[in-house]
Amino acid sequence: MAALETGSRDVRHGEARENATGFVGALLPVRSASKDKLMKRKIACDQEEKFSLVRRMMLRPRTGKKAQSTMAVRTRSQRSSRATVLKSDETSSDLKEDLDKEQLYEPKVGDIVLFPGKWPGEHRVGVVENVTSRETAARSIVDIQPLQRLGQTSTYVEGAKRKAVWMESGDVISCNDAEYDEKNKVWHLPALPSLMADDQNRQLSLVERNQGLQEYERLKRWLIQGTVATSALGTAYYAVRNGVVETIAFAAGSLAGVLYLTLLQRSVDRIRPAALSPEQPIATTASDEDGERQHIAPVFPVARYALPFLLILGLFSIREFVDSARQRLDDRDTSAAASVERSGSSEALLKRQVRFARNLPDLSRVPPPVEAIVVTGPSGVGKSTLIARLLAEFPTHLGYSVSTTTRAPRSGEIDGISYHFVSKEKFLADVEAGKFIEYASVYGNYYGTTFDCRPGCDPGVASPDMPSDQSLDAFFIWIAPPSLHELERRLRERETESPTELARRLAAARQEMQRADRSPNFDIRIVNEDFEVAYGKLRRVVLALLHGQR
Ligand SMILES: Nc1ncnc2c1ncn2[C@@H]1O[C@H](COP(=O)(O)OP(=O)(O)OP(=O)(O)O)[C@@H](O)[C@H]1O
């Protein structure tokens, strides 16, 4: 053992260092080497030593007591054996002999192997798909396709998701006993190679894992409780501040959120380590949950990824539903208002007024910017129809000013409802007294609109044919027909005018429309082609005016 003797001599001369990296360093021919060369060789030997250790770690225990130890235990035992070698000045041939006793496992494509899972202490079974050896490293890279255990059986199948993992060859253990069933395309593993750590290590990893799981359970509870509490508060707030529909929409959204969170947690629960119970051996690769996962695998990922989109879609649908419900309620209230107007039911009227009052301003606090809203337009354009709808919708906020005329009442016309029928003298006296919003002389008779309105609230809606030039703090709206032809059709269909009267009204309408086009007195012009569209525009304007915006 010349080399060893050299080392021994160095030790004697005090030239060898304590940190000469063990017995391999002691094999260096120190005397004949320069300092640089010495360092290079030392590094080479360091690597060589590491390599030998790596090789020893990769050795798979086959028989005897050692076969029961884990890889971790083997690493420790390697260290202690190395110390023993140093102490006892064992020779390199002794080491080789020691190494030769063990066999180095080199995975091959198609081998069934046991490899570490992502959880501490977890091990899984897989089939080797590829082995890539590396020139610069002792270990090769092994691509492994994980297998799934079927329930508690010793049968393994390929997972639904084919996703290979890679390991270093030293980290995998061969499962020699695996048998492939060609017909059913499954592997039978009568016994897994045991990887049990010593009891102390095992207990430690279990304690750590249980602590982690407890924290996770706490976090889960906290998340769900927090979301439920926030949802309940939000729903209560909506119930107090907004209507039923908004509250239902918010509650539905919250419920969907909680449901999604629960599903997400269930999904996370399913990727727990295979062996959770302390009684269950850590080396078990898969459990019942894996089998269960296999069944739900194709369904659950789809649901998981589709759920956020479904939620968004659902929220949009709820919004649509809320809008349409609101519209339906509005329509119902409007028609209810009209029927209540007719039937005169004070209870229904009160209910309707309360409902509308929620969205309408308190006029004592928000004074409207105008004293009157004047709706003007040619005869037959639809003024009365539009105003009737407005009055039905805002009965407490709008009143209607009945026009005053000096013409004689026609059959069926009632004084005070159709018109205020007054004498020419009285009319002119009221004009002098400034009682009229507007007045005009038409075909020898006076027509005018006063500030008095029914049922006596402010602002009123007046329906004069044309606004007068007198100064009035009113908002003037011009309602135009889509065409003269359509105007004539409406008047004819109304059947309230004689042919002569109809012709006269149409001629007057032509002139009024020309004057209205040039008149600077109108604040807004609305074409009444589609009734709902025209009413929608009118309604928005009136609401803005009621809320103090001009
Ligand atoms: N957008 C519309 N499309 C079709 N018909 C309409 C429309 N608006 C109103 N009408 C109809 O036109 C006719 C005339 O309407 P309305 O009596 O309200 O007009 P008016 O302007 O008040 O007339 P007048 O000034 O002579 O009282 C009614 O039969 C009404 O139902």
Ligand as a Chemical Component Dictionary entry (heavy atoms), coordinates in Angstrom:
data_LIG
# 
_chem_comp.id                   LIG 
_chem_comp.type                 NON-POLYMER 
_chem_comp.pdbx_formal_charge   0 
_chem_comp.three_letter_code    LIG 
# 
loop_
_chem_comp_atom.comp_id 
_chem_comp_atom.atom_id 
_chem_comp_atom.alt_atom_id 
_chem_comp_atom.type_symbol 
_chem_comp_atom.charge 
_chem_comp_atom.model_Cartn_x 
_chem_comp_atom.model_Cartn_y 
_chem_comp_atom.model_Cartn_z 
_chem_comp_atom.pdbx_ordinal 
LIG N1  N1  N 0 -96.800  57.136 -30.912 1  
LIG C1  C1  C 0 -98.076  56.948 -31.301 2  
LIG N2  N2  N 0 -98.310  56.083 -32.310 3  
LIG C2  C2  C 0 -99.579  55.867 -32.718 4  
LIG N3  N3  N 0 -100.664 56.468 -32.184 5  
LIG C3  C3  C 0 -100.480 57.373 -31.203 6  
LIG C4  C4  C 0 -99.175  57.640 -30.690 7  
LIG N4  N4  N 0 -99.277  58.551 -29.683 8  
LIG C5  C5  C 0 -100.591 58.825 -29.584 9  
LIG N5  N5  N 0 -101.307 58.116 -30.478 10 
LIG C6  C6  C 0 -102.750 58.156 -30.725 11 
LIG O1  O1  O 0 -103.011 59.373 -31.407 12 
LIG C7  C7  C 0 -104.244 59.856 -31.019 13 
LIG C8  C8  C 0 -104.096 61.303 -30.579 14 
LIG O2  O2  O 0 -103.445 61.357 -29.351 15 
LIG P1  P1  P 0 -103.787 62.465 -28.247 16 
LIG O3  O3  O 0 -105.263 62.598 -28.086 17 
LIG O4  O4  O 0 -102.996 62.140 -27.053 18 
LIG O5  O5  O 0 -103.225 63.734 -28.967 19 
LIG P2  P2  P 0 -103.212 65.224 -28.441 20 
LIG O6  O6  O 0 -101.917 65.799 -28.877 21 
LIG O7  O7  O 0 -103.476 65.270 -27.016 22 
LIG O8  O8  O 0 -104.395 65.856 -29.246 23 
LIG P3  P3  P 0 -105.256 67.178 -28.851 24 
LIG O9  O9  O 0 -104.261 68.295 -28.751 25 
LIG O10 O10 O 0 -106.157 67.325 -30.024 26 
LIG O11 O11 O 0 -105.934 66.852 -27.602 27 
LIG C9  C9  C 0 -104.786 58.959 -29.918 28 
LIG O12 O12 O 0 -105.719 58.082 -30.477 29 
LIG C10 C10 C 0 -103.563 58.224 -29.458 30 
LIG O13 O13 O 0 -103.908 56.946 -29.000 31 
# 
loop_
_chem_comp_bond.comp_id 
_chem_comp_bond.atom_id_1 
_chem_comp_bond.atom_id_2 
_chem_comp_bond.value_order 
_chem_comp_bond.pdbx_ordinal 
LIG N1  C1  SING 1  
LIG C1  N2  SING 2  
LIG C1  C4  DOUB 3  
LIG N2  C2  DOUB 4  
LIG C2  N3  SING 5  
LIG N3  C3  DOUB 6  
LIG C3  C4  SING 7  
LIG C3  N5  SING 8  
LIG C4  N4  SING 9  
LIG N4  C5  DOUB 10 
LIG C5  N5  SING 11 
LIG N5  C6  SING 12 
LIG C6  O1  SING 13 
LIG C6  C10 SING 14 
LIG O1  C7  SING 15 
LIG C7  C8  SING 16 
LIG C7  C9  SING 17 
LIG C8  O2  SING 18 
LIG O2  P1  SING 19 
LIG P1  O3  DOUB 20 
LIG P1  O4  SING 21 
LIG P1  O5  SING 22 
LIG O5  P2  SING 23 
LIG P2  O6  DOUB 24 
LIG P2  O7  SING 25 
LIG P2  O8  SING 26 
LIG O8  P3  SING 27 
LIG P3  O9  DOUB 28 
LIG P3  O10 SING 29 
LIG P3  O11 SING 30 
LIG C9  O12 SING 31 
LIG C9  C10 SING 32 
LIG C10 O13 SING 33 
# 
